[in-house]
Amino acid sequence: MAQRWDPARGAYSEYGLPAGASCYEADMGAVVSCARCGARVAYGDCYTSRQIHTGAGFGYAVCPDCYREEWREEAMAHGGGKA
């Protein structure tokens, strides 16, 4: 089980990962599931999630669209309006 940071609440909650999600791959060409939307993406094309982490705090791989959404959510939580 992973945990997801909620920037609006400022707290973690338990998070069920999509099958195939990963927080580390030695092979940048390995295809993994985005930890947020489940899309299949080459690990090397992913970003480290700002919100979905292991219990030790390591971020899971997310697709570029979900990474941008995480930034947007954080901006909104901090009164940033459009991001």
Short mmCIF file of the C-alpha atoms (twelve columns), coordinates in Angstrom:
data_MODEL
# 
_entry.id   MODEL 
# 
loop_
_atom_site.group_PDB 
_atom_site.id 
_atom_site.type_symbol 
_atom_site.label_atom_id 
_atom_site.label_alt_id 
_atom_site.label_comp_id 
_atom_site.label_asym_id 
_atom_site.label_seq_id 
_atom_site.Cartn_x 
_atom_site.Cartn_y 
_atom_site.Cartn_z 
_atom_site.pdbx_PDB_model_num 
ATOM 1  C CA . MET A 1  0.000  0.000  0.000   1 
ATOM 2  C CA . ALA A 2  1.246  3.426  -0.910  1 
ATOM 3  C CA . GLN A 3  0.278  6.759  0.560   1 
ATOM 4  C CA . ARG A 4  -0.939 9.901  -1.149  1 
ATOM 5  C CA . TRP A 5  -0.285 13.433 0.035   1 
ATOM 6  C CA . ASP A 6  -3.302 15.716 -0.084  1 
ATOM 7  C CA . PRO A 7  -1.994 19.290 -0.396  1 
ATOM 8  C CA . ALA A 8  -5.353 20.789 0.572   1 
ATOM 9  C CA . ARG A 9  -5.497 18.833 3.854   1 
ATOM 10 C CA . GLY A 10 -1.753 18.699 4.435   1 
ATOM 11 C CA . ALA A 11 -1.913 15.007 5.275   1 
ATOM 12 C CA . TYR A 12 -1.338 11.537 3.839   1 
ATOM 13 C CA . SER A 13 -3.967 8.864  3.283   1 
ATOM 14 C CA . GLU A 14 -3.670 5.252  2.153   1 
ATOM 15 C CA . TYR A 15 -3.614 4.866  -1.622  1 
ATOM 16 C CA . GLY A 16 -4.203 1.798  -3.773  1 
ATOM 17 C CA . LEU A 17 -1.732 1.685  -6.654  1 
ATOM 18 C CA . PRO A 18 -2.637 0.575  -10.183 1 
ATOM 19 C CA . ALA A 19 -1.086 -2.779 -11.129 1 
ATOM 20 C CA . GLY A 20 2.374  -2.243 -12.602 1 
ATOM 21 C CA . ALA A 21 3.152  1.045  -10.805 1 
ATOM 22 C CA . SER A 22 6.810  1.470  -9.862  1 
ATOM 23 C CA . CYS A 23 9.016  3.818  -7.891  1 
ATOM 24 C CA . TYR A 24 12.283 2.561  -9.434  1 
ATOM 25 C CA . GLU A 25 13.389 0.799  -12.597 1 
ATOM 26 C CA . ALA A 26 16.979 0.307  -13.725 1 
ATOM 27 C CA . ASP A 27 15.777 0.052  -17.342 1 
ATOM 28 C CA . MET A 28 14.503 3.438  -18.547 1 
ATOM 29 C CA . GLY A 29 12.661 1.659  -21.381 1 
ATOM 30 C CA . ALA A 30 10.647 -0.536 -19.003 1 
ATOM 31 C CA . VAL A 31 6.926  0.070  -19.388 1 
ATOM 32 C CA . VAL A 32 5.194  0.853  -16.087 1 
ATOM 33 C CA . SER A 33 1.756  2.041  -15.042 1 
ATOM 34 C CA . CYS A 34 1.339  5.663  -14.023 1 
ATOM 35 C CA . ALA A 35 0.752  5.557  -10.266 1 
ATOM 36 C CA . ARG A 36 -2.060 8.069  -10.651 1 
ATOM 37 C CA . CYS A 37 -4.047 7.273  -13.838 1 
ATOM 38 C CA . GLY A 38 -2.723 3.791  -14.680 1 
ATOM 39 C CA . ALA A 39 -1.586 4.720  -18.223 1 
ATOM 40 C CA . ARG A 40 1.227  2.522  -19.540 1 
ATOM 41 C CA . VAL A 41 4.346  4.669  -20.036 1 
ATOM 42 C CA . ALA A 42 8.070  4.070  -20.495 1 
ATOM 43 C CA . TYR A 43 9.703  4.626  -17.099 1 
ATOM 44 C CA . GLY A 44 12.168 7.089  -18.637 1 
ATOM 45 C CA . ASP A 45 9.256  9.300  -19.787 1 
ATOM 46 C CA . CYS A 46 7.796  9.494  -16.261 1 
ATOM 47 C CA . TYR A 47 8.277  11.997 -13.464 1 
ATOM 48 C CA . THR A 48 8.569  11.341 -9.746  1 
ATOM 49 C CA . SER A 49 5.193  11.930 -8.162  1 
ATOM 50 C CA . ARG A 50 4.937  14.834 -5.752  1 
ATOM 51 C CA . GLN A 51 2.001  13.165 -3.995  1 
ATOM 52 C CA . ILE A 52 2.143  9.353  -4.265  1 
ATOM 53 C CA . HIS A 53 4.901  7.844  -2.131  1 
ATOM 54 C CA . THR A 54 6.130  4.672  -0.513  1 
ATOM 55 C CA . GLY A 55 6.011  4.449  3.274   1 
ATOM 56 C CA . ALA A 56 9.644  5.622  3.268   1 
ATOM 57 C CA . GLY A 57 8.769  8.695  1.175   1 
ATOM 58 C CA . PHE A 58 10.033 7.641  -2.259  1 
ATOM 59 C CA . GLY A 59 7.845  8.928  -5.079  1 
ATOM 60 C CA . TYR A 60 6.219  6.627  -7.618  1 
ATOM 61 C CA . ALA A 61 6.452  7.195  -11.363 1 
ATOM 62 C CA . VAL A 62 3.653  9.256  -12.925 1 
ATOM 63 C CA . CYS A 63 2.989  10.277 -16.532 1 
ATOM 64 C CA . PRO A 64 3.640  13.883 -17.627 1 
ATOM 65 C CA . ASP A 65 -0.088 14.769 -17.613 1 
ATOM 66 C CA . CYS A 66 -0.556 13.574 -14.035 1 
ATOM 67 C CA . TYR A 67 2.621  15.351 -12.908 1 
ATOM 68 C CA . ARG A 68 1.234  18.637 -14.256 1 
ATOM 69 C CA . GLU A 69 -2.061 17.932 -12.476 1 
ATOM 70 C CA . GLU A 70 -0.198 17.442 -9.197  1 
ATOM 71 C CA . TRP A 71 1.451  20.861 -9.613  1 
ATOM 72 C CA . ARG A 72 -1.939 22.393 -10.389 1 
ATOM 73 C CA . GLU A 73 -3.521 20.830 -7.299  1 
ATOM 74 C CA . GLU A 74 -0.703 22.129 -5.108  1 
ATOM 75 C CA . ALA A 75 -1.016 25.629 -6.537  1 
ATOM 76 C CA . MET A 76 -4.771 25.606 -5.911  1 
ATOM 77 C CA . ALA A 77 -4.261 24.356 -2.340  1 
ATOM 78 C CA . HIS A 78 -1.904 27.250 -1.679  1 
ATOM 79 C CA . GLY A 79 -4.171 29.928 -3.187  1 
ATOM 80 C CA . GLY A 80 -2.391 29.994 -6.524  1 
ATOM 81 C CA . GLY A 81 -5.453 30.098 -8.758  1 
ATOM 82 C CA . LYS A 82 -4.523 28.982 -12.261 1 
ATOM 83 C CA . ALA A 83 -1.422 26.838 -12.679 1 
# 
